[in-house]
């Protein structure tokens, strides 16, 4: 199950604490590994057809 988008803040901040810059694909990969998301989880989509994981990662990055 994909966590709520606010849960994405913590692993995103963990990744950034080293002061490096990352591409969004690297951030998505790190967060999916952090939450141990399955392939089925990663295939869940929003009403608009975008992956829930991608959408929530994008929101976390934008919000912070």
PyMOL commands that set and color helices and strands:
alter all, ss='L'
color gray80, all
select helices_A, chain A and resi 5-16+24-34+39-42+52-63
alter helices_A, ss='H'
color red, helices_A
deselect
rebuild
show_as cartoon
